[in-house]
Amino acid sequence: MPKGGPLAFLNKKPWHPARFQNQEEVWKREQKQAAEDRKLEELKKQYEEERRNQEMVDIAKSAGHLKDTGRLDWMYAGSLAAKEDAAKRQEEALLGQRAATLAPAETAAD
């Protein structure tokens, strides 16, 4: 008698949920969704941090500690991830863990 009983043939059907390939597909989609959720949480944290920073700037401006220039400095500030990456690279270069490299345009000018 074959293993799995009389309905074992159903596991070979492409639509059956007990089929290994279908379980693998579900797992992959769950992993993708979890990664998307982590990314959304990170973006929410970044948004909250930017909002808090803007509130502090507004408070400082209203108290007279900062002058309101009316510029678009936020356009040139860069993202939080870029700042963290630059700080990490700078720290590695200072600690000697990584050789400092010049951009191609800088090496051509020398």
N, C-alpha and C positions, 0 to 999 in steps of 0.2 A: 504494500500500500504506500502511495507517495506521501511525503511529509507535508504537513500543513493542512490536511483535511481536504474535503471535496471542493472547497472554494479557493484553493491555493493559486489557481490559474489567474485569479483577479489581481494578484500582485504584479503580474506581468503586463497589465493594461496600463497605457500611458496616463490615464486619468485617476488611477487608484492612489489614495493618500499614503498607503503603506509602502509604496514603491520607493526604493532607495533614491533614485534620481529626483523624485518629487520631494522627498524629505530634504535632500541636499539643496534643492532650489528654494525651499522654504527657509532653510538655515541661512543661505546666502542673502535672501531678501531681508531677513531679520537683522543680519549683520549690517546690511546697507542702511536699514532704517535706524539702527542704533547709532551708526556713524553720523547720519544726518541729524539725529536728535542731539548728539554731542556738539556738532557744529552750530546748531541753532542756539544751544545753551551758551556756547562761547560768544556768539554774536550778541546775545542778550546781555551778557556780562560786559562786553565791550561797549554796547550802547549805554548801559547804566553808568559805566565809568566816564564816558564822554559827557553824559548828561550832568553827572555830579561835578565834573571839571567845569563845565559851562556855568553851572549854578555858582560855583566858587568865584569864577571870573566876574559874573554879574554882580555878586555881592561886593567884590573888591572894587568894581567900577562904581557902584552906588555909594560906597564908603569913601571914594576919592583916592584910593590907593593905586588904581590903574587908570590910565587915560584911554578913553574910547577913540580909537583911530578910524573906525569904520571900514577897515580893510577886510580883505578876504583871506586872512591868514590861515583859516581852517583848510583852504584848498591846498596849501603848500605844506601842511603839517605832516602828512603821510599817515599811514595806518599804524595801529598799535603793533601789529605783527612785524612790520618793517622796522620800527624803532627797536623792538626787542631783538630782532635778528642782527641789526647793526651793532647794538650794545654787546651782544654775545660775541660777534666777530672781533670787536675792538678789545674785549676782555681777553679773548684767546690770543690775540696778537700781542697784547701787553704781557701776558704770562708766558709767552714763548711757546705755546702749544701749537701754534699754527704760524707759518711764515706769512709775513705781510706781503700781499700781492698788489700790484698796481694795475689799474685798468689799462686796456690796450691803447687808449688815446693818450694816457699819461706816459707810457713807455715810448711812444713814437715821438713825443715832444722832447725827450731827453737826448 
